[in-house]
C-alpha cells in the first residue's frame, strides 16, 4: 500500500503538540500543589512568628510562580518572539514581587513596583499582534472599575503611597483592557484565557488592596492568592501553541 502523502509531516506536529500538552498538564499540577501549600500556610501561620506554616507559605508562594516561569521559558510553543519574551519577563518580575511582598510590609513599594513592571511587560506582550487599545470600550469600562476601586480605597491609602498606587492601577487597567482587546481582535481559546487572566488580576489586586487599605477580608489569602495564580496561569496560556480552530 502506498504511503499517504504528508502523513508523516502531520504526525510529527501532532506528536509535538501532544507532548507539549502533557508538559503543561504536569505544570498545572505542580502549580496547584505549590499554590495550595502557600495558601494553607498563609491561612494557618501565626503572625509575627517563624513557624512551620510560615515556612510553608515562604516555600510555596515563590515556587508556584517559578513553575510558571519554567513552563513559559521552556515550552513557549510557537508564540511570536516578542509576546513570548514579554510574558516571560512579566512572570520574572511577578516572582520578584512575590518575594518582596512576602518578606516584609516594609518592602510593599518595592513589590508594587515589581508588579507594575510585570504589567508593563504583559501590556507589551498583548500588543505583539494587536493595536494598542483596539477596543476602546474595554478600556473605558475597566477604567471606570479602576476609578471606583480607587475611590473606595483612597481614604485608607497613606499619602506617601497614593502616587505609586495610582500609577499601578492605571497600568493594571491598561494591561487588562489590552488583553480583552486582543481576544476580541483574535478570538481563540488562548487569547480568551489571557483576557480572563487580565481580568482576574484586577479582581485579585482589588481584593488585596481592600484587605490592606480598607477592611480585613475573611480568609483573604484564599481569595487573593487563588485569583492571582489563576490570573497568571491564564496569561501564561498566551504563549502556548495551539493547532486547529480557535488558535490565538
N, C-alpha and C positions, 0 to 999 in steps of 0.2 A: 504494500500500500504506500502510495507516495506521501511525502511529508507535507503537512498543511503549511503553506507559505505564511510566514510571520508568526507561527505558533510559539517558537522559542523566544522571539522578541517580546511577545505579550506575556509569556510565562515569567520571564525574569523580572519585569517590573512588578507583577503581581506578588512574586516571592518577596521582593524587597519591601513592598507595602505591607505585606503580612508580618514580616519581621519587625518593621517599624511600629506597627500597631501593638505587637506583643511587648516591645520595649516601653512604649508609653503606658500600656496597661500595668506593667510592673512598677513603673514610676508612679502611677496613680496610687497603687497600694502602699508604696514607700512614703509618699506624701501624706496619705491618710494616717498611717501609723505615727509618723513624726508629729503631725498636727494634733492628733489625739493625745500624745504624750505632752505636748506643750500646753494644750487647753486644760487637761486634767491637772497638770502641775500648777498652772496659774490659778485654778479654782480651789485647790487644796492647800496651797502653801500658806505659811504664816508670814504676814508682812513684817519686814524688819529682821527676819531670821533666815539663816542659811541652812534650811532643812532639805530633806531628800526631795520633797515636791518642788522646791525652788530649783534644785539641780535638774530635775526632770524637765522643768519649763525651759531652763537655760540650754539644755541639750536639744530638746525638741523644736524650739522656735527657729533657731538658725538652720537646723538640719532640714526642716520642711522646705524652706526657701532654697537651700542649697540643692535639694533634689531637683527642683525646677530649673535651677541654673545648669545643672549637669544635663538634664534632658534637652533643654534648648541648645546647649553648646554642642552636644554630640549627635542629636537626632533632629536637626532643624528642617529635615525634608528638603523640598525644592522651593522654599520661600525666597522672595527677592533678597539679595545680599543685604541691602540697606535695612529692610524690615528685620531680618534675622539678627544683624548686629545690634540694632537699636533695642529690640526686645531683650536680647542677652544683657546689654548694658543696663537696661532698666531693672532687670532682675538682680544684677550685681549690686546696684545702688539700693534696691529694696533690702537685700541681705545686710548691707551696712546699716541701713536704717533700723532693721530688726534688732541688731546687736546694740546699737546706741540707745534705742528706746527701752530695751530690756534691762540694761545695766544700771541706769540711774535716772531719776527725774531731772537731774541737772543737765543731762545730755539731750533734753527734749528738742531744743532748737537744732542741734546737730542732726538728730533723727529726722526732724521735719525737713531740713534742707536736703538730706539724702533722698527722702521720698519725693521731694519737689523735683530733684534731678531725675529720679526714676520716671516720673510722669512726663517730663520733657522728652526723655528718650522714647517713651511709648507714643507720645504725640508725633515724634519724628517717624516712628515705625508706621503709624497709621496714615502718614502722608506719602508713603513709598509708592502707592499706586492709586491714591485718591487725593483730589484737590483739597486744600485746607478749608474746612467748614463748608463742604459741598452741599450740605443740607442745613441751611441756617435755622430751620425750625428746631432741630435738635439742640443747637447751641442756645437758642432763646429759651427753650423750656428748661434746660439744665441750668442756665444762668439764673433763671427765676428760682429754681430749687436751691441753688447755692446761696442766693441772696436771702431767702427765707431762713436757711440754716444759720447764716451769719447773724442775722437779726436776732434769732433766738439765743445765740451763744454770746453775743457781743458784750453784754454787761458782766459776764463771768470771765472774760479774757483779760489778762493783765495788760496794761497799756504797752509795756515793752514787747509783748508778743503779738500785738494786733497787726503790725506790718507783715511779719512772716506768715501769720495765719491767713491774712487777706490774700497775699501772693500765692500761698499754697492752694487755697480754694479756687482761685482763678485758673491756675494751671490744671488742677484736678478736673474742673468742669470742662475746660478746653479739651483735655485728653478724652474724657468720656464722650463728649459730643462728637469728636472726630472718629472715635471707634464706632459710634452709631452711624455716622455719615458714611463711613467706609462700608459698613454692612448694607446700607440702603443702595449704595452705588454698585457694590459687588455682592449680591445676595449669595449666601452659601453657608454651610454648616460652620466652617472655621471662623469666618468673619462674624457670624452670628454669636459664636461663643466668645470671641474677643469683645464684641459690643456688650454682651452680658457681663463680661469681666469688668469693663469700664464702669458700667452702672453699679455693679456690686462694690467696686472700690468707693464710689460715692456713699453707698449705704454704710460700708464698714467704717470709713473715716468719720461719717456723721455720728455714728454710734460712739466711736472713740471720743470724739470731741464733746458730745453731750455728757458722757460719763466723766470726762476730765474737767470740763469747764462749767457745767450747769447742774446736773443732778446725777447721783450714782445710779447705775443700771444694774438690776439683779442679774447675776451670772454674766457680767459683761464680757469676760474673756471668751465665753462660748459664742456669743453673737458677733463680737468684734473680730476675733481670730477666724471663726468659721467662715464669715463672709469674706474676710481678707484673702484666705487661701483659695477660696472658690473664685475670687476675682483674679488672682494671679494665675490660677490654672486656666481660666478662660482666655486670658491674654496670651498665655504661652501657646495655646492651640493655634494661634495665627501663624506660627512657623511650620506647622505640620503639613506635609504633602498629603494631598487627598485626590484620588483618581475619581473619574466619573462625574456625574451631575452634581451640582452643588459645590463644586470646588471653589474655595475662596481665593 
